[in-house]
Structures are given as C-alpha cells and as structure tokens.
Amino acid sequence: MTKTLLITYTPRHESKTAELVKTYIDEIGEKSEITHLDLVKTPAPLLLEDNLNALLKRNFMGMELSKSENKAVESADLLVHQLLETDRIVLAFPMYNLSLPATVKAWFDAVIQMNKTFTIGESGYQGLCQGKEALILMTVGGDFTQEPMSSMNHATPLAEALMGLMSIKSHSIIAHGLNQYMDRVDEIVSETQQEIVTYLNKNTSW
C-alpha cells in the first residue's frame, strides 16, 4: 500500500478547499495510508535566526550542531522525515494575494534542505525525492484561466517549481472564480471535484 502525505491549509469556515480535500479522501478510500498534516493546527516553522543559521551550519558547511542548535531545527527535520517517508503528497490551499499562503511557503522552506531533499552538483540543483508525486489542489476567488489574470497566478507555478526542485512530479487542479462567480460556486466546486476524481482514476499509481 502506498503512503500519502496530505498537507492542508484550510483556515476558513465552510472552506471550499476542504471540500476538494474531502473528495480526494472519499475517492482514495483505503487505497493509500494517509498521514494528515494540518498547517492551521501545526504550522511549519519560519526560517528565523536560530534555525536558519543552524541549518546552514549543518547542511552546507557539514558541521556538528550543539544541543540547542539541534533543538532549533528539530521541527523542520521532522517535516523532512515525514516527506521522505511518503510516496504521494497532496497539498491543498487557497490562493492568497496571487501566491501561496505564508504557512504553505514555510512548509516548503522547512523541507527543501541541502543533502536531504536536494543537492547541488556541477549541473546545478538536483532533487533527491525521485519517484514521489504530488497533487496540488487550490481554490481561487478570481478567474485566472485567461490572460491577463493567468500570468498573475504565482501560486501553483511556484508550488510546482518547488516540488520540482526536490524532483517531485506534480499536477495542479484549481477551482477558479469562487468569489467572482458567486452564483456558480456550487457548480465550480462540483466540476473541480469531478476533475479530481477523473485524475485519480486515470492515474492508477494513486
């Protein structure tokens, strides 16, 4: 049985993102062992002075950490371990101001670690998470399907690029226009849910 890491950021009451997540869970059923990381209840650590410098010292300079430095990087290392132990990742969030919510970006910053999930060689960056796949589920208030708005979506392209940095193949499914087309919210959510089901049925590895 495959292992799936389900990462959600759905702080809003009556979250439409959460409805997409439920569709995924209902469709997968018991086909995969799911571990849920709720970034609302358990936010990823921000890279601040103590943990950032400890990570640089260990991961880039190859130096041993002190007890206090190990403590500073403990939560980030736990997230890395969680990622490395899984086969599939489902990341679900709403777009915030054209990009990722800060908590979601903090998760990426915590797990993208030198010599753990990526390395740098003569040819540049090389991911260390080959064989893993990610499904990105996003909800958006506006309609970003056409230009000029589509080029303003910095959320899913960034999420896919960061997954790619770790050599994780990703696919994004987006519910557009949930605030822009208030009279069509149920229809938009239903269509996106069907897109999730279709994707999972076509990709049997999930």
C-alpha positions as MATLAB code, in Angstrom:
seq = 'MTKTLLITYTPRHESKTAELVKTYIDEIGEKSEITHLDLVKTPAPLLLEDNLNALLKRNFMGMELSKSENKAVESADLLVHQLLETDRIVLAFPMYNLSLPATVKAWFDAVIQMNKTFTIGESGYQGLCQGKEALILMTVGGDFTQEPMSSMNHATPLAEALMGLMSIKSHSIIAHGLNQYMDRVDEIVSETQQEIVTYLNKNTSW';
ca = [
       0.000    0.000    0.000;
       1.259    3.465   -0.876;
       1.712    6.185    1.716;
       0.214    9.632    1.165;
       1.107   12.831    2.990;
      -1.963   15.077    2.960;
      -0.967   18.678    3.693;
      -3.819   21.131    4.147;
      -4.183   24.810    4.897;
      -7.921   25.460    5.189;
      -8.495   28.039    7.960;
     -11.708   29.476    6.552;
     -15.050   28.317    7.925;
     -17.013   26.432    5.241;
     -13.793   26.159    3.241;
     -14.213   25.167   -0.392;
     -10.632   23.879   -0.360;
     -11.675   21.476    2.387;
     -14.475   20.218    0.136;
     -11.903   19.352   -2.529;
      -9.815   17.547    0.079;
     -12.853   15.522    1.147;
     -13.389   14.474   -2.465;
      -9.817   13.215   -2.631;
     -10.172   11.279    0.646;
     -13.512    9.776   -0.377;
     -12.158    8.703   -3.763;
      -8.927    7.200   -2.429;
     -10.685    5.357    0.377;
      -8.355    2.713    1.765;
      -6.105    2.518   -1.300;
      -3.396    4.521    0.462;
      -2.244    5.065    4.031;
      -2.876    8.776    4.643;
      -0.975   10.956    7.108;
      -2.625   14.359    7.584;
      -0.543   17.459    8.281;
      -2.890   20.333    9.135;
      -0.890   23.543    8.746;
      -3.570   25.503   10.593;
      -3.187   23.436   13.747;
       0.521   22.647   13.270;
       2.178   25.470   11.300;
       5.557   24.863    9.723;
       8.401   26.782   11.371;
       9.512   30.052    9.836;
      13.196   30.293    8.986;
      14.438   32.726   11.623;
      17.858   33.439   13.102;
      18.401   30.322   15.223;
      17.095   27.603   12.925;
      18.305   29.208    9.689;
      21.899   29.518   10.866;
      21.849   26.007   12.327;
      20.612   24.581    9.018;
      23.298   26.450    7.086;
      25.962   25.244    9.522;
      24.917   21.585    9.256;
      23.644   21.247    5.701;
      26.069   23.473    3.824;
      29.193   23.504    5.990;
      28.956   19.936    7.294;
      29.477   20.983   10.900;
      28.076   19.309   14.016;
      25.310   21.129   15.831;
      25.102   21.889   19.507;
      22.204   20.628   21.602;
      20.419   23.965   21.321;
      21.002   24.100   17.564;
      19.616   20.587   17.111;
      16.570   21.679   19.068;
      16.173   24.698   16.787;
      15.986   22.548   13.634;
      14.000   19.692   15.147;
      10.587   20.700   13.809;
      11.913   21.250   10.274;
      13.717   17.908   10.353;
      10.520   16.160   11.428;
       8.770   17.592    8.375;
      11.605   16.386    6.139;
      11.379   12.894    7.639;
       7.622   12.906    7.088;
       8.117   13.855    3.436;
      10.842   11.293    2.784;
       8.705    8.501    4.252;
       5.800    9.094    1.876;
       5.098    8.098   -1.729;
       2.495   10.709   -2.646;
       1.825   14.261   -1.497;
      -1.492   16.079   -1.663;
      -1.145   19.804   -0.954;
      -4.358   21.809   -0.608;
      -4.674   25.551   -0.027;
      -6.404   28.751   -1.216;
      -4.547   31.383   -3.222;
      -3.605   34.420   -1.133;
      -2.794   37.655   -2.968;
      -1.667   35.910   -6.162;
       0.627   33.457   -4.368;
       0.979   30.814   -1.668;
      -0.248   31.364    1.884;
       2.742   32.114    4.120;
       2.234   28.898    6.083;
       2.398   26.801    2.919;
       5.577   28.582    1.781;
       7.014   27.985    5.275;
       6.441   24.240    4.806;
       8.416   24.308    1.558;
      11.187   26.330    3.210;
      11.380   23.778    6.021;
      11.578   20.665    3.826;
      13.787   21.932    0.999;
      17.060   21.093    2.703;
      20.506   20.599    1.194;
      21.615   16.934    1.124;
      18.189   15.818    2.345;
      15.688   16.705   -0.383;
      18.042   18.337   -2.898;
      21.722   18.780   -3.628;
      23.837   20.998   -5.859;
      26.234   19.473   -8.386;
      28.191   20.666  -11.388;
      24.997   20.681  -13.449;
      23.075   22.669  -10.855;
      20.281   21.709   -8.481;
      19.370   18.034   -8.267;
      16.343   16.740   -6.385;
      16.650   13.761   -4.077;
      12.971   12.762   -3.988;
      12.714   10.908   -7.292;
       9.694    8.648   -7.613;
       7.384   10.769   -5.482;
       4.340   12.500   -6.967;
       2.281   15.442   -5.767;
      -1.277   16.580   -6.393;
      -1.829   20.280   -5.733;
      -5.397   21.407   -5.019;
      -6.059   25.144   -4.991;
      -9.094   27.400   -4.742;
      -9.130   30.949   -6.114;
     -11.562   33.819   -5.655;
     -10.949   35.196   -9.138;
     -10.889   33.627  -12.572;
      -7.256   33.043  -13.525;
      -7.956   30.878  -16.578;
      -7.352   33.619  -19.165;
      -4.832   36.409  -19.684;
      -4.014   38.844  -18.221;
      -5.021   37.093  -14.974;
      -3.446   33.711  -15.741;
       0.054   35.226  -15.730;
      -0.681   36.637  -12.269;
      -1.095   33.174  -10.761;
       2.175   32.826   -8.888;
       0.802   30.157   -6.544;
       0.589   26.859   -8.425;
       3.613   27.604  -10.668;
       5.664   28.286   -7.533;
       4.364   25.171   -5.768;
       5.144   23.034   -8.835;
       8.613   24.592   -9.176;
       9.419   23.942   -5.517;
       8.217   20.354   -5.833;
      10.348   20.046   -8.946;
      13.388   21.328   -7.070;
      13.098   18.146   -4.993;
      12.389   16.030   -8.134;
       8.755   15.544   -7.142;
       6.485   15.354  -10.180;
       3.346   17.434   -9.600;
      -0.060   18.169  -11.097;
      -2.352   21.051  -10.142;
      -6.142   21.161  -10.070;
      -7.689   24.589   -9.474;
     -11.192   25.822   -8.651;
     -11.373   29.288  -10.245;
     -13.755   32.190   -9.650;
     -15.324   31.276   -6.324;
     -15.766   34.954   -5.407;
     -16.068   36.270   -8.943;
     -18.961   33.985   -9.901;
     -20.933   33.802   -6.672;
     -23.992   32.362   -8.423;
     -21.927   29.442   -9.749;
     -19.964   28.413   -6.657;
     -21.621   25.015   -6.266;
     -21.182   24.296   -9.980;
     -17.492   25.294   -9.930;
     -16.772   23.163   -6.870;
     -18.639   20.199   -8.367;
     -16.721   20.476  -11.658;
     -13.410   20.641   -9.799;
     -14.357   17.650   -7.667;
     -15.095   15.686  -10.832;
     -11.704   16.747  -12.221;
     -10.068   15.290   -9.103;
     -11.955   12.009   -9.490;
     -11.070   11.787  -13.190;
      -7.391   12.454  -12.488;
      -7.227    9.798   -9.777;
      -8.996    7.234  -11.953;
      -6.634    7.877  -14.871;
      -3.527    7.747  -12.700;
      -3.690    4.310  -11.153;
      -0.477    4.844   -9.177;
      -2.575    6.962   -6.842;
];
